[in-house]
Amino acid sequence: MSNYILYIITVTLLFVSYLRDKQKTNKALMKAWKAFENILPEFLGVIMLVGILLAILNPQVISSVIGTQSGWFGVILSAVVGAVTLIPGFVAFPTAAMLLKNGAGYMQIGAFVSTLMMVGVVTAPVEIKYFGKRLAIVRNVLAFLFSFIVAYIIGKVAGGI
Protein backbone atom coordinates (compact mmCIF):
# COMPACT_ATOMS: atom_id res chain seq x y z
CA MET A 1 0.00 0.00 0.00
CA SER A 2 2.76 2.46 0.89
CA ASN A 3 4.37 1.81 -2.52
CA TYR A 4 1.23 3.04 -4.23
CA ILE A 5 1.26 6.19 -2.12
CA LEU A 6 4.88 6.86 -3.09
CA TYR A 7 4.05 6.31 -6.77
CA ILE A 8 1.11 8.70 -6.56
CA ILE A 9 3.24 11.35 -4.84
CA THR A 10 6.01 10.92 -7.43
CA VAL A 11 3.67 11.21 -10.41
CA THR A 12 1.94 14.21 -8.84
CA LEU A 13 5.23 16.02 -8.21
CA LEU A 14 6.43 15.17 -11.72
CA PHE A 15 3.21 16.64 -13.11
CA VAL A 16 3.66 19.81 -10.98
CA SER A 17 7.25 20.09 -12.20
CA TYR A 18 6.11 19.68 -15.80
CA LEU A 19 3.52 22.43 -15.37
CA ARG A 20 6.11 24.81 -13.87
CA ASP A 21 8.90 24.22 -16.41
CA LYS A 22 8.42 21.74 -19.25
CA GLN A 23 11.96 22.12 -20.56
CA LYS A 24 13.69 21.43 -17.22
CA THR A 25 11.39 18.49 -16.52
CA ASN A 26 12.10 16.95 -19.93
CA LYS A 27 15.83 17.48 -19.38
CA ALA A 28 15.63 15.83 -15.94
CA LEU A 29 13.69 12.88 -17.37
CA MET A 30 16.30 12.44 -20.11
CA LYS A 31 19.11 12.47 -17.51
CA ALA A 32 17.21 9.93 -15.42
CA TRP A 33 16.72 7.71 -18.48
CA LYS A 34 20.46 7.87 -19.31
CA ALA A 35 21.34 6.96 -15.71
CA PHE A 36 18.88 4.06 -15.89
CA GLU A 37 20.45 2.87 -19.15
CA ASN A 38 23.92 2.97 -17.55
CA ILE A 39 22.82 1.04 -14.45
CA LEU A 40 20.60 -1.52 -16.20
CA PRO A 41 23.32 -3.88 -17.55
CA GLU A 42 25.07 -4.06 -14.16
CA PHE A 43 21.76 -4.50 -12.36
CA LEU A 44 20.58 -7.27 -14.69
CA GLY A 45 23.95 -9.01 -14.50
CA VAL A 46 23.89 -9.16 -10.71
CA ILE A 47 20.23 -10.22 -10.62
CA MET A 48 20.95 -13.00 -13.15
CA LEU A 49 24.02 -14.14 -11.20
CA VAL A 50 22.09 -14.27 -7.93
CA GLY A 51 19.20 -16.03 -9.66
CA ILE A 52 21.53 -18.66 -11.13
CA LEU A 53 23.27 -19.15 -7.77
CA LEU A 54 19.94 -19.54 -5.99
CA ALA A 55 18.82 -22.04 -8.64
CA ILE A 56 22.04 -24.06 -8.33
CA LEU A 57 22.53 -23.78 -4.58
CA ASN A 58 19.60 -25.04 -2.59
CA PRO A 59 18.78 -23.51 0.82
CA GLN A 60 20.62 -26.31 2.62
CA VAL A 61 23.90 -25.51 0.84
CA ILE A 62 23.49 -21.76 1.45
CA SER A 63 22.69 -22.47 5.08
CA SER A 64 25.77 -24.68 5.52
CA VAL A 65 28.15 -22.18 3.87
CA ILE A 66 26.81 -18.85 5.18
CA GLY A 67 24.01 -19.92 7.48
CA THR A 68 23.78 -19.54 11.22
CA GLN A 69 25.52 -22.89 11.71
CA SER A 70 28.56 -21.76 9.71
CA GLY A 71 29.54 -19.49 12.62
CA TRP A 72 32.51 -17.17 12.32
CA PHE A 73 33.83 -19.06 9.28
CA GLY A 74 30.70 -18.04 7.40
CA VAL A 75 31.03 -14.48 8.69
CA ILE A 76 34.65 -14.27 7.49
CA LEU A 77 33.74 -15.82 4.13
CA SER A 78 30.83 -13.39 3.69
CA ALA A 79 33.04 -10.44 4.67
CA VAL A 80 35.73 -11.39 2.15
CA VAL A 81 33.17 -11.86 -0.64
CA GLY A 82 31.58 -8.50 0.23
CA ALA A 83 34.97 -6.75 0.31
CA VAL A 84 35.98 -7.88 -3.18
CA THR A 85 32.56 -7.51 -4.81
CA LEU A 86 31.42 -4.31 -6.47
CA ILE A 87 27.63 -4.17 -6.21
CA PRO A 88 25.59 -0.99 -5.74
CA GLY A 89 23.45 -0.67 -2.63
CA PHE A 90 20.15 -0.86 -4.47
CA VAL A 91 21.15 -4.35 -5.63
CA ALA A 92 22.92 -5.44 -2.43
CA PHE A 93 19.95 -5.16 -0.11
CA PRO A 94 17.49 -7.19 -2.24
CA THR A 95 20.29 -9.73 -2.75
CA ALA A 96 20.78 -9.94 1.01
CA ALA A 97 17.03 -10.42 1.48
CA MET A 98 17.02 -13.27 -1.06
CA LEU A 99 19.97 -14.92 0.68
CA LEU A 100 18.26 -14.60 4.08
CA LYS A 101 15.10 -16.22 2.71
CA ASN A 102 17.24 -19.08 1.42
CA GLY A 103 18.99 -19.90 4.66
CA ALA A 104 21.80 -17.38 5.15
CA GLY A 105 22.45 -16.20 8.69
CA TYR A 106 21.94 -12.66 9.95
CA MET A 107 25.54 -12.27 11.11
CA GLN A 108 26.84 -13.50 7.77
CA ILE A 109 24.61 -11.16 5.78
CA GLY A 110 25.52 -8.29 8.12
CA ALA A 111 29.21 -8.88 7.39
CA PHE A 112 28.54 -9.23 3.66
CA VAL A 113 26.53 -6.03 3.32
CA SER A 114 28.74 -3.94 5.60
CA THR A 115 31.95 -4.90 3.78
CA LEU A 116 30.18 -4.49 0.46
CA MET A 117 29.28 -0.91 1.34
CA MET A 118 32.41 0.11 3.29
CA VAL A 119 35.39 -1.85 1.92
CA GLY A 120 36.61 -1.16 -1.59
CA VAL A 121 39.18 -3.69 -2.78
CA VAL A 122 38.12 -3.13 -6.40
CA THR A 123 38.01 0.65 -6.01
CA ALA A 124 41.25 0.85 -3.97
CA PRO A 125 43.38 2.18 -6.87
CA VAL A 126 41.08 5.18 -7.27
CA GLU A 127 41.02 5.75 -3.53
CA ILE A 128 44.82 5.55 -3.36
CA LYS A 129 45.09 8.05 -6.19
CA TYR A 130 42.96 10.65 -4.40
CA PHE A 131 43.67 9.98 -0.71
CA GLY A 132 47.07 8.32 -0.69
CA LYS A 133 48.11 4.73 -0.13
CA ARG A 134 48.38 4.85 3.67
CA LEU A 135 44.96 6.43 4.24
CA ALA A 136 43.25 4.12 1.74
CA ILE A 137 44.72 1.01 3.35
CA VAL A 138 43.98 2.16 6.91
CA ARG A 139 40.41 3.10 6.01
CA ASN A 140 39.74 -0.22 4.27
CA VAL A 141 41.30 -2.31 7.08
CA LEU A 142 39.33 -0.42 9.75
CA ALA A 143 36.13 -0.76 7.72
CA PHE A 144 36.77 -4.49 7.30
CA LEU A 145 37.32 -4.94 11.04
CA PHE A 146 34.28 -2.79 11.83
CA SER A 147 32.15 -5.11 9.69
CA PHE A 148 32.75 -7.88 12.23
CA ILE A 149 31.48 -5.64 15.01
CA VAL A 150 28.42 -4.90 12.88
CA ALA A 151 27.92 -8.62 12.21
CA TYR A 152 28.20 -9.44 15.92
CA ILE A 153 25.67 -6.77 16.89
CA ILE A 154 23.26 -7.87 14.16
CA GLY A 155 23.66 -11.47 15.31
CA LYS A 156 22.83 -10.51 18.89
CA VAL A 157 19.85 -8.37 17.90
CA ALA A 158 18.46 -10.81 15.31
CA GLY A 159 19.17 -13.79 17.58
CA GLY A 160 16.62 -12.41 20.00
CA ILE A 161 13.89 -12.40 17.36
C-alpha positions as CSV (number, residue, x, y, z in Angstrom):
1,M,0.0,0.0,0.0
2,S,2.8,2.5,0.9
3,N,4.4,1.8,-2.5
4,Y,1.2,3.0,-4.2
5,I,1.3,6.2,-2.1
6,L,4.9,6.9,-3.1
7,Y,4.1,6.3,-6.8
8,I,1.1,8.7,-6.6
9,I,3.2,11.4,-4.8
10,T,6.0,10.9,-7.4
11,V,3.7,11.2,-10.4
12,T,1.9,14.2,-8.8
13,L,5.2,16.0,-8.2
14,L,6.4,15.2,-11.7
15,F,3.2,16.6,-13.1
16,V,3.7,19.8,-11.0
17,S,7.3,20.1,-12.2
18,Y,6.1,19.7,-15.8
19,L,3.5,22.4,-15.4
20,R,6.1,24.8,-13.9
21,D,8.9,24.2,-16.4
22,K,8.4,21.7,-19.3
23,Q,12.0,22.1,-20.6
24,K,13.7,21.4,-17.2
25,T,11.4,18.5,-16.5
26,N,12.1,16.9,-19.9
27,K,15.8,17.5,-19.4
28,A,15.6,15.8,-15.9
29,L,13.7,12.9,-17.4
30,M,16.3,12.4,-20.1
31,K,19.1,12.5,-17.5
32,A,17.2,9.9,-15.4
33,W,16.7,7.7,-18.5
34,K,20.5,7.9,-19.3
35,A,21.3,7.0,-15.7
36,F,18.9,4.1,-15.9
37,E,20.5,2.9,-19.2
38,N,23.9,3.0,-17.6
39,I,22.8,1.0,-14.5
40,L,20.6,-1.5,-16.2
41,P,23.3,-3.9,-17.6
42,E,25.1,-4.1,-14.2
43,F,21.8,-4.5,-12.4
44,L,20.6,-7.3,-14.7
45,G,23.9,-9.0,-14.5
46,V,23.9,-9.2,-10.7
47,I,20.2,-10.2,-10.6
48,M,21.0,-13.0,-13.1
49,L,24.0,-14.1,-11.2
50,V,22.1,-14.3,-7.9
51,G,19.2,-16.0,-9.7
52,I,21.5,-18.7,-11.1
53,L,23.3,-19.2,-7.8
54,L,19.9,-19.5,-6.0
55,A,18.8,-22.0,-8.6
56,I,22.0,-24.1,-8.3
57,L,22.5,-23.8,-4.6
58,N,19.6,-25.0,-2.6
59,P,18.8,-23.5,0.8
60,Q,20.6,-26.3,2.6
61,V,23.9,-25.5,0.8
62,I,23.5,-21.8,1.4
63,S,22.7,-22.5,5.1
64,S,25.8,-24.7,5.5
65,V,28.2,-22.2,3.9
66,I,26.8,-18.9,5.2
67,G,24.0,-19.9,7.5
68,T,23.8,-19.5,11.2
69,Q,25.5,-22.9,11.7
70,S,28.6,-21.8,9.7
71,G,29.5,-19.5,12.6
72,W,32.5,-17.2,12.3
73,F,33.8,-19.1,9.3
74,G,30.7,-18.0,7.4
75,V,31.0,-14.5,8.7
76,I,34.6,-14.3,7.5
77,L,33.7,-15.8,4.1
78,S,30.8,-13.4,3.7
79,A,33.0,-10.4,4.7
80,V,35.7,-11.4,2.2
81,V,33.2,-11.9,-0.6
82,G,31.6,-8.5,0.2
83,A,35.0,-6.8,0.3
84,V,36.0,-7.9,-3.2
85,T,32.6,-7.5,-4.8
86,L,31.4,-4.3,-6.5
87,I,27.6,-4.2,-6.2
88,P,25.6,-1.0,-5.7
89,G,23.5,-0.7,-2.6
90,F,20.2,-0.9,-4.5
91,V,21.1,-4.4,-5.6
92,A,22.9,-5.4,-2.4
93,F,20.0,-5.2,-0.1
94,P,17.5,-7.2,-2.2
95,T,20.3,-9.7,-2.8
96,A,20.8,-9.9,1.0
97,A,17.0,-10.4,1.5
98,M,17.0,-13.3,-1.1
99,L,20.0,-14.9,0.7
100,L,18.3,-14.6,4.1
101,K,15.1,-16.2,2.7
102,N,17.2,-19.1,1.4
103,G,19.0,-19.9,4.7
104,A,21.8,-17.4,5.1
105,G,22.5,-16.2,8.7
106,Y,21.9,-12.7,9.9
107,M,25.5,-12.3,11.1
108,Q,26.8,-13.5,7.8
109,I,24.6,-11.2,5.8
110,G,25.5,-8.3,8.1
111,A,29.2,-8.9,7.4
112,F,28.5,-9.2,3.7
113,V,26.5,-6.0,3.3
114,S,28.7,-3.9,5.6
115,T,32.0,-4.9,3.8
116,L,30.2,-4.5,0.5
117,M,29.3,-0.9,1.3
118,M,32.4,0.1,3.3
119,V,35.4,-1.8,1.9
120,G,36.6,-1.2,-1.6
121,V,39.2,-3.7,-2.8
122,V,38.1,-3.1,-6.4
123,T,38.0,0.6,-6.0
124,A,41.2,0.9,-4.0
125,P,43.4,2.2,-6.9
126,V,41.1,5.2,-7.3
127,E,41.0,5.8,-3.5
128,I,44.8,5.5,-3.4
129,K,45.1,8.1,-6.2
130,Y,43.0,10.7,-4.4
131,F,43.7,10.0,-0.7
132,G,47.1,8.3,-0.7
133,K,48.1,4.7,-0.1
134,R,48.4,4.8,3.7
135,L,45.0,6.4,4.2
136,A,43.2,4.1,1.7
137,I,44.7,1.0,3.4
138,V,44.0,2.2,6.9
139,R,40.4,3.1,6.0
140,N,39.7,-0.2,4.3
141,V,41.3,-2.3,7.1
142,L,39.3,-0.4,9.7
143,A,36.1,-0.8,7.7
144,F,36.8,-4.5,7.3
145,L,37.3,-4.9,11.0
146,F,34.3,-2.8,11.8
147,S,32.1,-5.1,9.7
148,F,32.8,-7.9,12.2
149,I,31.5,-5.6,15.0
150,V,28.4,-4.9,12.9
151,A,27.9,-8.6,12.2
152,Y,28.2,-9.4,15.9
153,I,25.7,-6.8,16.9
154,I,23.3,-7.9,14.2
155,G,23.7,-11.5,15.3
156,K,22.8,-10.5,18.9
157,V,19.8,-8.4,17.9
158,A,18.5,-10.8,15.3
159,G,19.2,-13.8,17.6
160,G,16.6,-12.4,20.0
161,I,13.9,-12.4,17.4
